[in-house]
Amino acid sequence: QVQLVESGGGLVQSGGSLRLSCVVFGFTLDRYAIGWFRQAPGKEREGVSCITSSPGSTFYADSVKGRFTISRDNAKNTVYLQMNSLKPEDTAVYYCNAVPDGMNYWGKGTLVTVSS
């Protein structure tokens, strides 16, 4: 059964860092792309970053480029999102996403709050 579980969110001051984790179950991690998305209050969900299947090319939204880094640990079935130099506008619920069998799977999300 496919499942994605996010963790690592919390409250951090502007300029701080957090590392989000997305543990995947039910499929082989390095065979599929994994994306991180976020949804701020009153706004639509937007793409933040993704990492492709092996060899793992990475992509970032312009708003996070140079501050966020996505990575993958296949042995732990986990994708990470290292977030540095956080800004109040990064406040959102962060979700990971995968489409391993033609169906779109989402985790339940983890809340990141950045105070000014």
N, C-alpha and C positions, 0 to 999 in steps of 0.2 A: 504494500500500500504506500503510495507516494505521500510524503509529508515533508513540510519545511517548517523549521522552528527557529525563530529569531530570538536573540537575546543581546544584552549589552547596553541597552538604552539607559537613560538617566538624566539627571539635572547637572549641567555643567556651566561654568561661567564663560562668557565670551573670550575667545582665544584659547580655550581649553581643548582637550582631546577625548575621544571615546573610540572604542573598537567594538563594532557590532559583529555578531556571529550568526551564521545561518547554517544549521545542521540539516542535512537532507537525508531522507529515508526512502527506500523503495526503488532507487535507481543508482546507476554508477555515475558519480559526480563528474568525472572528467570527460564523459561522452556528450555532455549537454551544456549549453550556455546557461549561466545564472545571472539574473539581474537584480539590482537593488533599485527600489522605487521609494518615493516618499509622498506623503499627503499632509499638507499643512491645514490648519483649521480654515474652513471656508474656501479651500482651493481644490483644484483637481489633482489627482495623482500624477506624478511626473517621474520620468526616468532619471536616475542618478548615475548609475554606473553598471557595466556588465562585463563579464569575463566569458570568453567563448570556450568551446570544447578544446581539448588539447590541440595545439600547444598553449592555448590560453591567452589570446589577444585581449586587451582591455580597452574600454571606452568610458568616457566621462562626459557628463553634462558640463557646459561651459562654466556654470555657476560653482562647480566644485573642483574643477581642474586645478591641479597643483596643491590642493589641500586634502583631498581624499585619495585613498589607494585601495583598490580591490585586489584580493589574493585568494588562493585556494589551497587547501591541504587535503589532497585526495585520500590519504590514509585515515583522516578523521572525518571524511565526508562533510567538510565544513568550508564555507566561503566566508571571508572576512571583509569588512569595510572599515579601514582605519581612517578616522576623521580627525584632522588637525585644524588648528586655527578656526575653530567653530565660531559661527556668527549667529546672532538672534534669528536671522532669516532661515537658518538651517533647522529651526524648530519644526518638528513634524513627527508623524508616525512613519517609521521606516519598515518596508516590507521586502522580502526576497521573493523571487518568482522564477519558475522553471516550466518548460513545456516538454517533458521527457517522452511523452507518448501521444503527442498531438493534442493533449488537453492542457489547459492553462492552470497551473497550481500556484497558490499564494500561501504564505504563512499568515499568522494572525497579527504580526507586526510588533514593533518595540518602539516605545515613545522616547524621543530625544527632545529635551528642552534646554535651550541655551539662553541664559539670562544675561542681560546687558550690564 
